[in-house]
Amino acid sequence: MNHFVASAWDEDSLSEALSRGSPDIVVMDLRGAENALDRFKRLISPYDQVSEAPRLAIADRSRVVELTSAYISDFVFYPFDTDEFALRLNRLLVRSEPSRKGRLIKARGLVIDTESFEVTVDGRQLTLTFKEFELLRFLAAHPGRVYTRQALLNRIWGYDYFGGLRTVDVHVRRIRAKLGPRHEDLIQTVHGVGYKFTP
């Protein structure tokens, strides 16, 4: 799966990075500076979508005590082997993404079976295209998290897709129509930003 990488070093750059969407994982560089972890906590505390993501720390061996914090999901010592780094990233991503096999996502009468690719609303089966299913499944798997149109386009259609952002709007509109008037508000528009799933 493709991922977009955004770097942030202060409040302004973090805000800019989050305008692209909520992170699936956060990599913290804790090398060198004293109290780096405390500074990082203060920086991200206003942003729920960051504080909820798994966190991988890069640190010097001298900071091993700091790395025992429950705030850190996993860590690697610098210098690190790139294969080990990739392995730890993938492990955290797998943990944070709901398992697809046999997984039922339920919300207010909506049931998404990610194994059989079936979706029902109050027992009524919906006929969705593959992209509609993937978009609904992804949003429903991350309730309350706001995603920009660009982030959803990258995630569902891929970075090499040349269509415009309107593609996302069209698919959301079609999904809402199929959900029906009692459930169309499961996908809410965050004006000026994108969309979120609200159970």
C-alpha positions as CSV (number, residue, x, y, z in Angstrom):
1,M,0.0,0.0,0.0
2,N,1.3,3.4,-0.9
3,H,1.8,6.1,1.8
4,F,2.4,9.8,1.6
5,V,5.2,11.1,3.8
6,A,5.0,14.5,5.4
7,S,7.6,16.1,7.7
8,A,6.9,18.5,10.6
9,W,9.3,20.3,13.0
10,D,7.1,23.0,14.5
11,E,3.4,23.9,14.9
12,D,3.1,25.6,11.5
13,S,4.7,22.7,9.6
14,L,2.6,20.2,11.6
15,S,-0.6,22.1,10.7
16,E,0.5,22.1,7.1
17,A,1.2,18.3,7.1
18,L,-2.2,17.6,8.7
19,S,-4.0,19.5,5.9
20,R,-3.1,16.5,3.7
21,G,-5.0,14.1,6.0
22,S,-4.7,12.2,9.3
23,P,-1.5,10.1,9.7
24,D,-1.5,6.3,9.8
25,I,1.7,6.3,11.8
26,V,4.0,8.9,13.4
27,V,7.8,8.7,13.3
28,M,9.5,10.7,16.1
29,D,13.1,11.7,15.8
30,L,14.2,12.0,19.5
31,R,17.9,12.2,18.8
32,G,20.1,14.8,20.5
33,A,17.8,17.4,22.0
34,E,17.0,17.2,25.7
35,N,13.3,16.6,26.7
36,A,12.5,15.8,23.0
37,L,9.7,13.5,24.0
38,D,8.0,16.1,26.2
39,R,8.3,18.7,23.5
40,F,6.8,16.3,21.0
41,K,3.9,15.6,23.4
42,R,3.2,19.3,23.7
43,L,3.4,19.8,20.0
44,I,0.8,17.2,19.0
45,S,-1.5,17.4,22.1
46,P,-4.1,19.7,20.3
47,Y,-4.4,17.2,17.4
48,D,-6.4,14.1,18.2
49,Q,-5.7,12.6,14.8
50,V,-1.9,12.6,15.6
51,S,-2.1,11.5,19.2
52,E,-4.3,8.5,18.2
53,A,-1.8,7.2,15.6
54,P,0.9,4.6,16.6
55,R,4.3,6.2,17.2
56,L,7.7,4.9,16.2
57,A,10.7,6.6,17.8
58,I,14.2,7.0,16.4
59,A,16.6,7.6,19.3
60,D,20.2,7.3,20.6
61,R,21.0,4.4,22.9
62,S,21.5,6.9,25.7
63,R,17.8,7.5,25.8
64,V,16.7,3.9,26.5
65,V,14.9,4.9,29.7
66,E,12.8,7.5,27.9
67,L,11.9,4.9,25.3
68,T,10.1,2.7,27.9
69,S,7.3,5.3,28.0
70,A,3.9,3.9,27.2
71,Y,3.5,6.9,24.8
72,I,5.9,5.2,22.4
73,S,4.6,2.2,20.4
74,D,8.0,1.0,19.2
75,F,11.5,2.3,18.6
76,V,14.8,1.9,16.7
77,F,18.2,3.0,17.7
78,Y,20.2,5.3,15.4
79,P,22.0,4.3,13.3
80,F,19.5,1.7,12.2
81,D,19.1,-1.0,9.5
82,T,16.6,0.1,6.9
83,D,15.1,-3.3,6.7
84,E,14.5,-3.4,10.4
85,F,13.0,0.1,10.3
86,A,10.6,-1.0,7.5
87,L,9.7,-4.1,9.4
88,R,8.8,-2.1,12.5
89,L,6.8,0.4,10.5
90,N,4.8,-2.4,8.8
91,R,4.1,-4.1,12.1
92,L,2.6,-1.0,13.6
93,L,0.5,-0.3,10.5
94,V,-0.9,-3.9,10.6
95,R,-1.7,-3.5,14.3
96,S,-3.5,-0.2,13.8
97,E,-5.5,-1.2,10.7
98,P,-8.5,-3.4,11.5
99,S,-8.0,-7.0,10.3
100,R,-9.8,-7.5,7.0
101,K,-10.3,-11.3,7.4
102,G,-13.8,-12.0,8.8
103,R,-14.0,-8.5,10.1
104,L,-17.4,-6.9,10.5
105,I,-17.6,-3.1,10.8
106,K,-20.9,-2.0,12.3
107,A,-22.5,1.4,12.8
108,R,-26.2,2.3,13.2
109,G,-27.6,-0.5,11.2
110,L,-24.7,-0.5,8.7
111,V,-22.8,-3.7,8.4
112,I,-19.6,-4.0,6.3
113,D,-18.2,-7.5,5.8
114,T,-14.7,-6.9,4.7
115,E,-14.2,-10.6,3.8
116,S,-17.2,-11.1,1.6
117,F,-17.3,-7.4,0.4
118,E,-21.0,-7.2,1.3
119,V,-22.7,-4.2,2.8
120,T,-26.1,-4.1,4.4
121,V,-28.2,-1.3,5.9
122,D,-30.9,-2.4,8.3
123,G,-30.7,-5.8,6.6
124,R,-31.0,-4.3,3.1
125,Q,-28.0,-5.3,0.9
126,L,-26.3,-2.5,-1.0
127,T,-24.8,-2.8,-4.5
128,L,-21.5,-0.9,-4.5
129,T,-18.7,-0.6,-7.0
130,F,-15.3,-1.7,-5.8
131,K,-14.1,1.8,-5.3
132,E,-17.3,2.8,-3.4
133,F,-16.8,-0.2,-1.1
134,E,-13.2,0.6,-0.5
135,L,-14.0,4.2,0.3
136,L,-16.8,3.4,2.6
137,R,-14.8,0.6,4.3
138,F,-11.8,2.9,4.8
139,L,-13.8,5.7,6.3
140,A,-15.9,3.4,8.5
141,A,-12.7,1.7,9.8
142,H,-11.5,5.1,11.1
143,P,-14.6,6.7,12.7
144,G,-14.2,10.3,13.6
145,R,-11.0,10.9,11.7
146,V,-11.0,13.6,9.1
147,Y,-9.5,12.9,5.7
148,T,-8.9,15.4,2.9
149,R,-10.1,14.7,-0.6
150,Q,-6.4,14.4,-1.6
151,A,-5.7,11.9,1.1
152,L,-8.7,9.8,0.1
153,L,-7.8,10.0,-3.5
154,N,-4.2,8.8,-2.8
155,R,-5.4,6.1,-0.5
156,I,-8.2,4.6,-2.6
157,W,-7.2,5.4,-6.1
158,G,-3.4,5.5,-5.7
159,Y,-0.8,8.2,-6.3
160,D,-0.6,7.5,-10.0
161,Y,-4.3,8.3,-10.5
162,F,-4.7,11.3,-12.7
163,G,-8.3,12.1,-12.0
164,G,-9.3,15.2,-10.0
165,L,-10.5,15.6,-6.5
166,R,-14.1,15.7,-7.8
167,T,-13.8,11.9,-8.1
168,V,-14.0,11.6,-4.3
169,D,-17.0,13.9,-4.1
170,V,-18.9,11.9,-6.8
171,H,-18.2,8.6,-5.0
172,V,-19.3,10.0,-1.7
173,R,-22.5,11.3,-3.2
174,R,-23.2,7.9,-4.8
175,I,-22.5,6.1,-1.5
176,R,-24.8,8.5,0.4
177,A,-27.6,7.9,-2.1
178,K,-27.3,4.1,-1.7
179,L,-27.2,4.4,2.1
180,G,-30.5,6.2,2.0
181,P,-31.8,9.3,3.9
182,R,-31.7,7.7,7.3
183,H,-28.0,6.7,7.0
184,E,-26.5,9.2,4.5
185,D,-25.2,11.3,7.4
186,L,-22.8,8.5,8.4
187,I,-20.4,10.2,6.0
188,Q,-20.1,13.8,7.0
189,T,-18.6,16.7,5.0
190,V,-16.0,18.7,6.9
191,H,-16.2,22.0,5.0
192,G,-12.9,23.2,3.6
193,V,-11.2,19.9,4.6
194,G,-12.8,16.7,3.4
195,Y,-14.9,13.9,4.9
196,K,-15.3,11.8,8.1
197,F,-17.3,8.8,9.2
198,T,-19.6,9.5,12.2
199,P,-21.4,6.5,13.7
